[in-house]
Amino acid sequence: MSAAHMRNMKTTPGQRKCSKCGRPMRPRGVRKDEAPGTVAWGHSGQCKSCVQPNTAGTRKPANVKTEVVENRAEEPRRAAIKEERLAYTIASLDSFTAARRARIAARAAGAKLQQTLHLAA
């Protein structure tokens, strides 16, 4: 939007009305004192008051904070499970790297054999 268009919008506040409550809305970037009697623009043709209600009953349950209470008796068991999982991961990683080293050594030996046979022929 051009600056002239924005100026025209600022001088004619309340052109649009909220589709939910019908109150006149001011365009974005226009302050309250520049457009008295209007509400802030929200989205989808509704004012910000209708889009973001401030009452506790209309808020989404996900926005309500809940306290998490942990069971301290399970902490030693969790630590043991973590240690077991770590040992299993280390063992798996060791076997993977050993197999990889064997594959690389076999590939290198095969390449050396090919090179020897190629030179002999």
Backbone atoms as SQL, in Angstrom:
CREATE TABLE atoms (id INTEGER PRIMARY KEY, chain TEXT, resi INTEGER, resn TEXT, atom TEXT, x REAL, y REAL, z REAL);
INSERT INTO atoms VALUES
  (1, 'A', 1, 'MET', 'N', 0.830, -1.179, 0.000),
  (2, 'A', 1, 'MET', 'CA', 0.000, 0.000, 0.000),
  (3, 'A', 1, 'MET', 'C', 0.874, 1.242, 0.000),
  (4, 'A', 2, 'SER', 'N', 0.433, 2.214, -0.733),
  (5, 'A', 2, 'SER', 'CA', 1.200, 3.451, -0.795),
  (6, 'A', 2, 'SER', 'C', 0.926, 4.295, 0.450),
  (7, 'A', 3, 'ALA', 'N', 1.801, 5.261, 0.663),
  (8, 'A', 3, 'ALA', 'CA', 1.651, 6.137, 1.833),
  (9, 'A', 3, 'ALA', 'C', 0.384, 6.987, 1.710),
  (10, 'A', 4, 'ALA', 'N', 0.049, 7.423, 0.474),
  (11, 'A', 4, 'ALA', 'CA', -1.151, 8.232, 0.277),
  (12, 'A', 4, 'ALA', 'C', -2.399, 7.417, 0.612),
  (13, 'A', 5, 'HIS', 'N', -2.387, 6.160, 0.211),
  (14, 'A', 5, 'HIS', 'CA', -3.526, 5.298, 0.500),
  (15, 'A', 5, 'HIS', 'C', -3.682, 5.107, 2.006),
  (16, 'A', 6, 'MET', 'N', -2.573, 4.929, 2.696),
  (17, 'A', 6, 'MET', 'CA', -2.625, 4.766, 4.148),
  (18, 'A', 6, 'MET', 'C', -3.133, 6.045, 4.818),
  (19, 'A', 7, 'ARG', 'N', -2.722, 7.215, 4.286),
  (20, 'A', 7, 'ARG', 'CA', -3.204, 8.487, 4.840),
  (21, 'A', 7, 'ARG', 'C', -4.709, 8.589, 4.668),
  (22, 'A', 8, 'ASN', 'N', -5.205, 8.196, 3.515),
  (23, 'A', 8, 'ASN', 'CA', -6.648, 8.249, 3.278),
  (24, 'A', 8, 'ASN', 'C', -7.381, 7.309, 4.221),
  (25, 'A', 9, 'MET', 'N', -6.797, 6.157, 4.469),
  (26, 'A', 9, 'MET', 'CA', -7.425, 5.212, 5.381),
  (27, 'A', 9, 'MET', 'C', -7.451, 5.773, 6.796),
  (28, 'A', 10, 'LYS', 'N', -6.391, 6.504, 7.176),
  (29, 'A', 10, 'LYS', 'CA', -6.332, 7.045, 8.529),
  (30, 'A', 10, 'LYS', 'C', -7.340, 8.168, 8.721),
  (31, 'A', 11, 'THR', 'N', -7.650, 8.886, 7.665),
  (32, 'A', 11, 'THR', 'CA', -8.580, 10.005, 7.813),
  (33, 'A', 11, 'THR', 'C', -10.031, 9.540, 7.792),
  (34, 'A', 12, 'THR', 'N', -10.277, 8.300, 7.360),
  (35, 'A', 12, 'THR', 'CA', -11.646, 7.787, 7.336),
  (36, 'A', 12, 'THR', 'C', -11.733, 6.518, 8.169),
  (37, 'A', 13, 'PRO', 'N', -11.680, 6.665, 9.491),
  (38, 'A', 13, 'PRO', 'CA', -11.709, 5.479, 10.330),
  (39, 'A', 13, 'PRO', 'C', -13.098, 4.852, 10.354),
  (40, 'A', 14, 'GLY', 'N', -13.129, 3.577, 10.695),
  (41, 'A', 14, 'GLY', 'CA', -14.405, 2.896, 10.871),
  (42, 'A', 14, 'GLY', 'C', -15.056, 2.486, 9.566),
  (43, 'A', 15, 'GLN', 'N', -14.291, 2.361, 8.495),
  (44, 'A', 15, 'GLN', 'CA', -14.876, 1.955, 7.231),
  (45, 'A', 15, 'GLN', 'C', -15.405, 0.526, 7.313),
  (46, 'A', 16, 'ARG', 'N', -14.702, -0.331, 8.012),
  (47, 'A', 16, 'ARG', 'CA', -15.117, -1.729, 8.121),
  (48, 'A', 16, 'ARG', 'C', -15.695, -1.976, 9.498),
  (49, 'A', 17, 'LYS', 'N', -16.645, -2.893, 9.540),
  (50, 'A', 17, 'LYS', 'CA', -17.240, -3.261, 10.823),
  (51, 'A', 17, 'LYS', 'C', -16.934, -4.723, 11.093),
  (52, 'A', 18, 'CYS', 'N', -16.821, -5.041, 12.353),
  (53, 'A', 18, 'CYS', 'CA', -16.542, -6.412, 12.767),
  (54, 'A', 18, 'CYS', 'C', -17.701, -7.309, 12.332),
  (55, 'A', 19, 'SER', 'N', -17.366, -8.451, 11.748),
  (56, 'A', 19, 'SER', 'CA', -18.410, -9.359, 11.276),
  (57, 'A', 19, 'SER', 'C', -19.113, -10.071, 12.424),
  (58, 'A', 20, 'LYS', 'N', -18.522, -10.031, 13.610),
  (59, 'A', 20, 'LYS', 'CA', -19.113, -10.717, 14.753),
  (60, 'A', 20, 'LYS', 'C', -19.929, -9.766, 15.630),
  (61, 'A', 21, 'CYS', 'N', -19.322, -8.623, 16.016),
  (62, 'A', 21, 'CYS', 'CA', -20.015, -7.716, 16.944),
  (63, 'A', 21, 'CYS', 'C', -20.540, -6.443, 16.270),
  (64, 'A', 22, 'GLY', 'N', -20.065, -6.155, 15.061),
  (65, 'A', 22, 'GLY', 'CA', -20.567, -4.999, 14.324),
  (66, 'A', 22, 'GLY', 'C', -19.925, -3.673, 14.683),
  (67, 'A', 23, 'ARG', 'N', -18.957, -3.652, 15.578),
  (68, 'A', 23, 'ARG', 'CA', -18.308, -2.389, 15.942),
  (69, 'A', 23, 'ARG', 'C', -17.359, -1.945, 14.826),
  (70, 'A', 24, 'PRO', 'N', -17.193, -0.632, 14.632),
  (71, 'A', 24, 'PRO', 'CA', -16.265, -0.149, 13.593),
  (72, 'A', 24, 'PRO', 'C', -14.817, -0.458, 13.982),
  (73, 'A', 25, 'MET', 'N', -14.034, -0.862, 12.976),
  (74, 'A', 25, 'MET', 'CA', -12.631, -1.207, 13.217),
  (75, 'A', 25, 'MET', 'C', -11.736, -0.197, 12.529),
  (76, 'A', 26, 'ARG', 'N', -10.606, 0.116, 13.187),
  (77, 'A', 26, 'ARG', 'CA', -9.634, 1.008, 12.570),
  (78, 'A', 26, 'ARG', 'C', -8.583, 0.156, 11.849),
  (79, 'A', 27, 'PRO', 'N', -8.003, 0.693, 10.775),
  (80, 'A', 27, 'PRO', 'CA', -6.976, -0.061, 10.054),
  (81, 'A', 27, 'PRO', 'C', -5.729, -0.260, 10.909),
  (82, 'A', 28, 'ARG', 'N', -4.926, -1.222, 10.510),
  (83, 'A', 28, 'ARG', 'CA', -3.665, -1.467, 11.221),
  (84, 'A', 28, 'ARG', 'C', -2.775, -0.244, 11.105),
  (85, 'A', 29, 'GLY', 'N', -2.030, 0.033, 12.158),
  (86, 'A', 29, 'GLY', 'CA', -1.120, 1.172, 12.159),
  (87, 'A', 29, 'GLY', 'C', -1.769, 2.462, 12.619),
  (88, 'A', 30, 'VAL', 'N', -3.059, 2.459, 12.854),
  (89, 'A', 30, 'VAL', 'CA', -3.761, 3.661, 13.313),
  (90, 'A', 30, 'VAL', 'C', -3.961, 3.544, 14.817),
  (91, 'A', 31, 'ARG', 'N', -3.567, 4.594, 15.539),
  (92, 'A', 31, 'ARG', 'CA', -3.687, 4.566, 16.994),
  (93, 'A', 31, 'ARG', 'C', -5.109, 4.907, 17.428),
  (94, 'A', 32, 'LYS', 'N', -5.424, 4.573, 18.681),
  (95, 'A', 32, 'LYS', 'CA', -6.755, 4.842, 19.235),
  (96, 'A', 32, 'LYS', 'C', -7.119, 6.314, 19.176),
  (97, 'A', 33, 'ASP', 'N', -6.143, 7.179, 19.528),
  (98, 'A', 33, 'ASP', 'CA', -6.439, 8.613, 19.570),
  (99, 'A', 33, 'ASP', 'C', -6.647, 9.196, 18.168),
  (100, 'A', 34, 'GLU', 'N', -6.152, 8.539, 17.122),
  (101, 'A', 34, 'GLU', 'CA', -6.358, 9.010, 15.756),
  (102, 'A', 34, 'GLU', 'C', -7.722, 8.589, 15.214),
  (103, 'A', 35, 'ALA', 'N', -8.305, 7.528, 15.784),
  (104, 'A', 35, 'ALA', 'CA', -9.597, 7.034, 15.317),
  (105, 'A', 35, 'ALA', 'C', -10.459, 6.677, 16.523),
  (106, 'A', 36, 'PRO', 'N', -11.007, 7.691, 17.211),
  (107, 'A', 36, 'PRO', 'CA', -11.816, 7.403, 18.396),
  (108, 'A', 36, 'PRO', 'C', -13.100, 6.657, 18.009),
  (109, 'A', 37, 'GLY', 'N', -13.547, 5.831, 18.906),
  (110, 'A', 37, 'GLY', 'CA', -14.776, 5.092, 18.679),
  (111, 'A', 37, 'GLY', 'C', -14.593, 3.832, 17.851),
  (112, 'A', 38, 'THR', 'N', -13.345, 3.441, 17.624),
  (113, 'A', 38, 'THR', 'CA', -13.085, 2.232, 16.840),
  (114, 'A', 38, 'THR', 'C', -12.325, 1.222, 17.690),
  (115, 'A', 39, 'VAL', 'N', -12.313, -0.019, 17.225),
  (116, 'A', 39, 'VAL', 'CA', -11.559, -1.075, 17.899),
  (117, 'A', 39, 'VAL', 'C', -10.471, -1.551, 16.955),
  (118, 'A', 40, 'ALA', 'N', -9.467, -2.209, 17.502),
  (119, 'A', 40, 'ALA', 'CA', -8.338, -2.684, 16.708),
  (120, 'A', 40, 'ALA', 'C', -8.775, -3.815, 15.784),
  (121, 'A', 41, 'TRP', 'N', -8.165, -3.854, 14.611),
  (122, 'A', 41, 'TRP', 'CA', -8.424, -4.903, 13.631),
  (123, 'A', 41, 'TRP', 'C', -7.782, -6.201, 14.105),
  (124, 'A', 42, 'GLY', 'N', -8.512, -7.295, 14.034),
  (125, 'A', 42, 'GLY', 'CA', -7.972, -8.601, 14.404),
  (126, 'A', 42, 'GLY', 'C', -7.561, -9.340, 13.147),
  (127, 'A', 43, 'HIS', 'N', -8.395, -10.233, 12.673),
  (128, 'A', 43, 'HIS', 'CA', -8.203, -10.903, 11.378),
  (129, 'A', 43, 'HIS', 'C', -9.514, -11.559, 10.978),
  (130, 'A', 44, 'SER', 'N', -9.605, -11.958, 9.732),
  (131, 'A', 44, 'SER', 'CA', -10.784, -12.633, 9.183),
  (132, 'A', 44, 'SER', 'C', -12.049, -11.799, 9.332),
  (133, 'A', 45, 'GLY', 'N', -11.895, -10.492, 9.212),
  (134, 'A', 45, 'GLY', 'CA', -13.057, -9.610, 9.275),
  (135, 'A', 45, 'GLY', 'C', -13.582, -9.353, 10.672),
  (136, 'A', 46, 'GLN', 'N', -12.856, -9.783, 11.685),
  (137, 'A', 46, 'GLN', 'CA', -13.292, -9.573, 13.068),
  (138, 'A', 46, 'GLN', 'C', -12.330, -8.643, 13.789),
  (139, 'A', 47, 'CYS', 'N', -12.856, -7.960, 14.811),
  (140, 'A', 47, 'CYS', 'CA', -12.005, -7.081, 15.611),
  (141, 'A', 47, 'CYS', 'C', -11.154, -7.926, 16.551),
  (142, 'A', 48, 'LYS', 'N', -10.145, -7.293, 17.114),
  (143, 'A', 48, 'LYS', 'CA', -9.230, -8.010, 17.993),
  (144, 'A', 48, 'LYS', 'C', -9.936, -8.491, 19.261),
  (145, 'A', 49, 'SER', 'N', -10.937, -7.760, 19.716),
  (146, 'A', 49, 'SER', 'CA', -11.675, -8.165, 20.915),
  (147, 'A', 49, 'SER', 'C', -12.434, -9.469, 20.684),
  (148, 'A', 50, 'CYS', 'N', -12.960, -9.646, 19.472),
  (149, 'A', 50, 'CYS', 'CA', -13.690, -10.887, 19.173),
  (150, 'A', 50, 'CYS', 'C', -12.737, -12.041, 18.870),
  (151, 'A', 51, 'VAL', 'N', -11.573, -11.732, 18.296),
  (152, 'A', 51, 'VAL', 'CA', -10.606, -12.770, 17.961),
  (153, 'A', 51, 'VAL', 'C', -9.888, -13.253, 19.207),
  (154, 'A', 52, 'GLN', 'N', -9.538, -12.337, 20.115),
  (155, 'A', 52, 'GLN', 'CA', -8.800, -12.667, 21.338),
  (156, 'A', 52, 'GLN', 'C', -9.620, -12.273, 22.558),
  (157, 'A', 53, 'PRO', 'N', -10.607, -13.054, 22.939),
  (158, 'A', 53, 'PRO', 'CA', -11.392, -12.686, 24.121),
  (159, 'A', 53, 'PRO', 'C', -10.545, -12.754, 25.390),
  (160, 'A', 54, 'ASN', 'N', -10.880, -11.915, 26.348),
  (161, 'A', 54, 'ASN', 'CA', -10.097, -11.819, 27.581),
  (162, 'A', 54, 'ASN', 'C', -10.735, -12.515, 28.767),
  (163, 'A', 55, 'THR', 'N', -11.810, -13.227, 28.562),
  (164, 'A', 55, 'THR', 'CA', -12.444, -13.877, 29.705),
  (165, 'A', 55, 'THR', 'C', -11.859, -15.267, 29.897),
  (166, 'A', 56, 'ALA', 'N', -11.800, -15.703, 31.134),
  (167, 'A', 56, 'ALA', 'CA', -11.192, -16.996, 31.449),
  (168, 'A', 56, 'ALA', 'C', -11.982, -18.157, 30.849),
  (169, 'A', 57, 'GLY', 'N', -13.288, -18.016, 30.730),
  (170, 'A', 57, 'GLY', 'CA', -14.116, -19.087, 30.193),
  (171, 'A', 57, 'GLY', 'C', -13.923, -19.324, 28.712),
  (172, 'A', 58, 'THR', 'N', -13.447, -18.321, 27.986),
  (173, 'A', 58, 'THR', 'CA', -13.302, -18.459, 26.539),
  (174, 'A', 58, 'THR', 'C', -11.891, -18.806, 26.119),
  (175, 'A', 59, 'ARG', 'N', -10.953, -18.818, 27.056),
  (176, 'A', 59, 'ARG', 'CA', -9.585, -19.184, 26.714),
  (177, 'A', 59, 'ARG', 'C', -9.496, -20.672, 26.431),
  (178, 'A', 60, 'LYS', 'N', -8.547, -21.043, 25.611),
  (179, 'A', 60, 'LYS', 'CA', -8.341, -22.455, 25.299),
  (180, 'A', 60, 'LYS', 'C', -7.736, -23.143, 26.517),
  (181, 'A', 61, 'PRO', 'N', -8.077, -24.401, 26.768),
  (182, 'A', 61, 'PRO', 'CA', -7.505, -25.109, 27.917),
  (183, 'A', 61, 'PRO', 'C', -5.995, -25.264, 27.821),
  (184, 'A', 62, 'ALA', 'N', -5.429, -25.241, 26.615),
  (185, 'A', 62, 'ALA', 'CA', -3.985, -25.398, 26.472),
  (186, 'A', 62, 'ALA', 'C', -3.230, -24.206, 27.060),
  (187, 'A', 63, 'ASN', 'N', -3.883, -23.043, 27.164),
  (188, 'A', 63, 'ASN', 'CA', -3.230, -21.861, 27.697),
  (189, 'A', 63, 'ASN', 'C', -3.193, -21.844, 29.225),
  (190, 'A', 64, 'VAL', 'N', -3.924, -22.727, 29.864),
  (191, 'A', 64, 'VAL', 'CA', -3.968, -22.780, 31.317),
  (192, 'A', 64, 'VAL', 'C', -2.749, -23.551, 31.804),
  (193, 'A', 65, 'LYS', 'N', -2.015, -22.953, 32.717),
  (194, 'A', 65, 'LYS', 'CA', -0.817, -23.604, 33.242),
  (195, 'A', 65, 'LYS', 'C', -1.207, -24.661, 34.269),
  (196, 'A', 66, 'THR', 'N', -0.559, -25.813, 34.175),
  (197, 'A', 66, 'THR', 'CA', -0.794, -26.877, 35.149),
  (198, 'A', 66, 'THR', 'C', 0.528, -27.243, 35.796),
  (199, 'A', 67, 'GLU', 'N', 0.449, -27.644, 37.038),
  (200, 'A', 67, 'GLU', 'CA', 1.659, -28.040, 37.757),
  (201, 'A', 67, 'GLU', 'C', 1.915, -29.526, 37.547),
  (202, 'A', 68, 'VAL', 'N', 3.154, -29.868, 37.324),
  (203, 'A', 68, 'VAL', 'CA', 3.535, -31.266, 37.143),
  (204, 'A', 68, 'VAL', 'C', 4.182, -31.739, 38.437),
  (205, 'A', 69, 'VAL', 'N', 3.607, -32.772, 38.998),
  (206, 'A', 69, 'VAL', 'CA', 4.142, -33.339, 40.233),
  (207, 'A', 69, 'VAL', 'C', 4.816, -34.653, 39.874),
  (208, 'A', 70, 'GLU', 'N', 6.110, -34.738, 40.162),
  (209, 'A', 70, 'GLU', 'CA', 6.859, -35.942, 39.834),
  (210, 'A', 70, 'GLU', 'C', 6.889, -36.869, 41.043),
  (211, 'A', 71, 'ASN', 'N', 6.910, -38.130, 40.758),
  (212, 'A', 71, 'ASN', 'CA', 7.012, -39.139, 41.802),
  (213, 'A', 71, 'ASN', 'C', 8.493, -39.394, 42.058),
  (214, 'A', 72, 'ARG', 'N', 8.987, -38.977, 43.194),
  (215, 'A', 72, 'ARG', 'CA', 10.413, -39.092, 43.517),
  (216, 'A', 72, 'ARG', 'C', 10.840, -40.537, 43.746),
  (217, 'A', 73, 'ALA', 'N', 9.910, -41.432, 44.024),
  (218, 'A', 73, 'ALA', 'CA', 10.268, -42.831, 44.279),
  (219, 'A', 73, 'ALA', 'C', 10.736, -43.525, 43.005),
  (220, 'A', 74, 'GLU', 'N', 10.336, -43.032, 41.836),
  (221, 'A', 74, 'GLU', 'CA', 10.704, -43.665, 40.577),
  (222, 'A', 74, 'GLU', 'C', 12.056, -43.202, 40.039),
  (223, 'A', 75, 'GLU', 'N', 12.669, -42.203, 40.657),
  (224, 'A', 75, 'GLU', 'CA', 13.928, -41.665, 40.141),
  (225, 'A', 75, 'GLU', 'C', 15.061, -42.693, 40.090),
  (226, 'A', 76, 'PRO', 'N', 15.290, -43.520, 41.125),
  (227, 'A', 76, 'PRO', 'CA', 16.361, -44.520, 41.025),
  (228, 'A', 76, 'PRO', 'C', 16.110, -45.517, 39.884),
  (229, 'A', 77, 'ARG', 'N', 14.848, -45.900, 39.695),
  (230, 'A', 77, 'ARG', 'CA', 14.524, -46.832, 38.621),
  (231, 'A', 77, 'ARG', 'C', 14.785, -46.200, 37.253),
  (232, 'A', 78, 'ARG', 'N', 14.430, -44.920, 37.127),
  (233, 'A', 78, 'ARG', 'CA', 14.682, -44.207, 35.874),
  (234, 'A', 78, 'ARG', 'C', 16.166, -44.126, 35.585),
  (235, 'A', 79, 'ALA', 'N', 16.961, -43.881, 36.625),
  (236, 'A', 79, 'ALA', 'CA', 18.414, -43.797, 36.448),
  (237, 'A', 79, 'ALA', 'C', 18.966, -45.144, 35.986),
  (238, 'A', 80, 'ALA', 'N', 18.455, -46.230, 36.546),
  (239, 'A', 80, 'ALA', 'CA', 18.915, -47.563, 36.149),
  (240, 'A', 80, 'ALA', 'C', 18.542, -47.853, 34.694),
  (241, 'A', 81, 'ILE', 'N', 17.353, -47.445, 34.298),
  (242, 'A', 81, 'ILE', 'CA', 16.914, -47.644, 32.907),
  (243, 'A', 81, 'ILE', 'C', 17.794, -46.844, 31.965),
  (244, 'A', 82, 'LYS', 'N', 18.130, -45.616, 32.350),
  (245, 'A', 82, 'LYS', 'CA', 19.002, -44.784, 31.515),
  (246, 'A', 82, 'LYS', 'C', 20.384, -45.408, 31.365),
  (247, 'A', 83, 'GLU', 'N', 20.920, -45.933, 32.466),
  (248, 'A', 83, 'GLU', 'CA', 22.236, -46.581, 32.414),
  (249, 'A', 83, 'GLU', 'C', 22.201, -47.821, 31.520),
  (250, 'A', 84, 'GLU', 'N', 21.146, -48.617, 31.631),
  (251, 'A', 84, 'GLU', 'CA', 21.011, -49.814, 30.801),
  (252, 'A', 84, 'GLU', 'C', 20.899, -49.430, 29.322),
  (253, 'A', 85, 'ARG', 'N', 20.114, -48.414, 29.051),
  (254, 'A', 85, 'ARG', 'CA', 19.953, -47.954, 27.677),
  (255, 'A', 85, 'ARG', 'C', 21.272, -47.438, 27.110),
  (256, 'A', 86, 'LEU', 'N', 22.034, -46.724, 27.938),
  (257, 'A', 86, 'LEU', 'CA', 23.330, -46.203, 27.510),
  (258, 'A', 86, 'LEU', 'C', 24.304, -47.343, 27.225),
  (259, 'A', 87, 'ALA', 'N', 24.324, -48.355, 28.085),
  (260, 'A', 87, 'ALA', 'CA', 25.209, -49.505, 27.871),
  (261, 'A', 87, 'ALA', 'C', 24.842, -50.223, 26.577),
  (262, 'A', 88, 'TYR', 'N', 23.533, -50.380, 26.318),
  (263, 'A', 88, 'TYR', 'CA', 23.084, -51.032, 25.097),
  (264, 'A', 88, 'TYR', 'C', 23.497, -50.203, 23.875),
  (265, 'A', 89, 'THR', 'N', 23.378, -48.902, 23.963),
  (266, 'A', 89, 'THR', 'CA', 23.753, -48.027, 22.858),
  (267, 'A', 89, 'THR', 'C', 25.246, -48.112, 22.583),
  (268, 'A', 90, 'ILE', 'N', 26.050, -48.107, 23.627),
  (269, 'A', 90, 'ILE', 'CA', 27.507, -48.194, 23.460),
  (270, 'A', 90, 'ILE', 'C', 27.888, -49.536, 22.838),
  (271, 'A', 91, 'ALA', 'N', 27.262, -50.623, 23.306),
  (272, 'A', 91, 'ALA', 'CA', 27.547, -51.947, 22.745),
  (273, 'A', 91, 'ALA', 'C', 27.157, -51.998, 21.268),
  (274, 'A', 92, 'SER', 'N', 26.021, -51.419, 20.941),
  (275, 'A', 92, 'SER', 'CA', 25.582, -51.398, 19.539),
  (276, 'A', 92, 'SER', 'C', 26.532, -50.582, 18.689),
  (277, 'A', 93, 'LEU', 'N', 26.985, -49.475, 19.209),
  (278, 'A', 93, 'LEU', 'CA', 27.913, -48.626, 18.466),
  (279, 'A', 93, 'LEU', 'C', 29.248, -49.333, 18.263),
  (280, 'A', 94, 'ASP', 'N', 29.724, -50.022, 19.293),
  (281, 'A', 94, 'ASP', 'CA', 30.979, -50.779, 19.174),
  (282, 'A', 94, 'ASP', 'C', 30.867, -51.864, 18.103),
  (283, 'A', 95, 'SER', 'N', 29.756, -52.603, 18.092),
  (284, 'A', 95, 'SER', 'CA', 29.596, -53.667, 17.085),
  (285, 'A', 95, 'SER', 'C', 29.470, -53.066, 15.686),
  (286, 'A', 96, 'PHE', 'N', 28.802, -51.923, 15.559),
  (287, 'A', 96, 'PHE', 'CA', 28.675, -51.272, 14.256),
  (288, 'A', 96, 'PHE', 'C', 30.040, -50.833, 13.726),
  (289, 'A', 97, 'THR', 'N', 30.840, -50.193, 14.587),
  (290, 'A', 97, 'THR', 'CA', 32.147, -49.719, 14.132),
  (291, 'A', 97, 'THR', 'C', 33.080, -50.887, 13.812),
  (292, 'A', 98, 'ALA', 'N', 32.980, -51.993, 14.559),
  (293, 'A', 98, 'ALA', 'CA', 33.813, -53.172, 14.264),
  (294, 'A', 98, 'ALA', 'C', 33.429, -53.756, 12.908),
  (295, 'A', 99, 'ALA', 'N', 32.151, -53.867, 12.629),
  (296, 'A', 99, 'ALA', 'CA', 31.696, -54.385, 11.335),
  (297, 'A', 99, 'ALA', 'C', 32.103, -53.433, 10.207),
  (298, 'A', 100, 'ARG', 'N', 32.045, -52.155, 10.462),
  (299, 'A', 100, 'ARG', 'CA', 32.436, -51.171, 9.441),
  (300, 'A', 100, 'ARG', 'C', 33.930, -51.291, 9.133),
  (301, 'A', 101, 'ARG', 'N', 34.733, -51.405, 10.179),
  (302, 'A', 101, 'ARG', 'CA', 36.172, -51.574, 9.961),
  (303, 'A', 101, 'ARG', 'C', 36.449, -52.833, 9.143),
  (304, 'A', 102, 'ALA', 'N', 35.732, -53.919, 9.415),
  (305, 'A', 102, 'ALA', 'CA', 35.905, -55.164, 8.671),
  (306, 'A', 102, 'ALA', 'C', 35.516, -54.973, 7.201),
  (307, 'A', 103, 'ARG', 'N', 34.413, -54.263, 6.932),
  (308, 'A', 103, 'ARG', 'CA', 34.000, -54.011, 5.548),
  (309, 'A', 103, 'ARG', 'C', 35.027, -53.178, 4.801),
  (310, 'A', 104, 'ILE', 'N', 35.545, -52.155, 5.452),
  (311, 'A', 104, 'ILE', 'CA', 36.533, -51.287, 4.813),
  (312, 'A', 104, 'ILE', 'C', 37.821, -52.067, 4.533),
  (313, 'A', 105, 'ALA', 'N', 38.243, -52.904, 5.487),
  (314, 'A', 105, 'ALA', 'CA', 39.459, -53.708, 5.304),
  (315, 'A', 105, 'ALA', 'C', 39.273, -54.706, 4.159),
  (316, 'A', 106, 'ALA', 'N', 38.092, -55.331, 4.067),
  (317, 'A', 106, 'ALA', 'CA', 37.818, -56.278, 2.987),
  (318, 'A', 106, 'ALA', 'C', 37.812, -55.577, 1.642),
  (319, 'A', 107, 'ARG', 'N', 37.230, -54.399, 1.583),
  (320, 'A', 107, 'ARG', 'CA', 37.201, -53.625, 0.339),
  (321, 'A', 107, 'ARG', 'C', 38.612, -53.240, -0.089),
  (322, 'A', 108, 'ALA', 'N', 39.431, -52.824, 0.884),
  (323, 'A', 108, 'ALA', 'CA', 40.808, -52.435, 0.579),
  (324, 'A', 108, 'ALA', 'C', 41.615, -53.653, 0.106),
  (325, 'A', 109, 'ALA', 'N', 41.402, -54.807, 0.737),
  (326, 'A', 109, 'ALA', 'CA', 42.117, -56.028, 0.336),
  (327, 'A', 109, 'ALA', 'C', 41.692, -56.452, -1.066),
  (328, 'A', 110, 'GLY', 'N', 40.399, -56.335, -1.381),
  (329, 'A', 110, 'GLY', 'CA', 39.903, -56.669, -2.704),
  (330, 'A', 110, 'GLY', 'C', 40.479, -55.742, -3.762),
  (331, 'A', 111, 'ALA', 'N', 40.580, -54.463, -3.445),
  (332, 'A', 111, 'ALA', 'CA', 41.145, -53.498, -4.393),
  (333, 'A', 111, 'ALA', 'C', 42.619, -53.786, -4.622),
  (334, 'A', 112, 'LYS', 'N', 43.331, -54.160, -3.560),
  (335, 'A', 112, 'LYS', 'CA', 44.753, -54.462, -3.691),
  (336, 'A', 112, 'LYS', 'C', 44.954, -55.720, -4.545),
  (337, 'A', 113, 'LEU', 'N', 44.077, -56.721, -4.351),
  (338, 'A', 113, 'LEU', 'CA', 44.141, -57.946, -5.134),
  (339, 'A', 113, 'LEU', 'C', 43.852, -57.655, -6.608),
  (340, 'A', 114, 'GLN', 'N', 42.862, -56.836, -6.875),
  (341, 'A', 114, 'GLN', 'CA', 42.528, -56.457, -8.255),
  (342, 'A', 114, 'GLN', 'C', 43.707, -55.758, -8.919),
  (343, 'A', 115, 'GLN', 'N', 44.343, -54.875, -8.162),
  (344, 'A', 115, 'GLN', 'CA', 45.467, -54.127, -8.702),
  (345, 'A', 115, 'GLN', 'C', 46.629, -55.083, -9.003),
  (346, 'A', 116, 'THR', 'N', 46.868, -56.045, -8.123),
  (347, 'A', 116, 'THR', 'CA', 47.947, -57.018, -8.321),
  (348, 'A', 116, 'THR', 'C', 47.669, -57.885, -9.547),
  (349, 'A', 117, 'LEU', 'N', 46.421, -58.338, -9.689),
  (350, 'A', 117, 'LEU', 'CA', 46.058, -59.157, -10.848),
  (351, 'A', 117, 'LEU', 'C', 46.127, -58.342, -12.146),
  (352, 'A', 118, 'HIS', 'N', 45.772, -57.105, -12.083),
  (353, 'A', 118, 'HIS', 'CA', 45.810, -56.242, -13.263),
  (354, 'A', 118, 'HIS', 'C', 47.257, -56.005, -13.712),
  (355, 'A', 119, 'LEU', 'N', 48.158, -55.834, -12.741),
  (356, 'A', 119, 'LEU', 'CA', 49.567, -55.613, -13.080),
  (357, 'A', 119, 'LEU', 'C', 50.220, -56.888, -13.623),
  (358, 'A', 120, 'ALA', 'N', 49.780, -58.065, -13.110),
  (359, 'A', 120, 'ALA', 'CA', 50.371, -59.336, -13.536),
  (360, 'A', 120, 'ALA', 'C', 49.909, -59.712, -14.952),
  (361, 'A', 121, 'ALA', 'N', 48.760, -59.269, -15.354),
  (362, 'A', 121, 'ALA', 'CA', 48.228, -59.655, -16.666),
  (363, 'A', 121, 'ALA', 'C', 48.803, -58.892, -17.794);
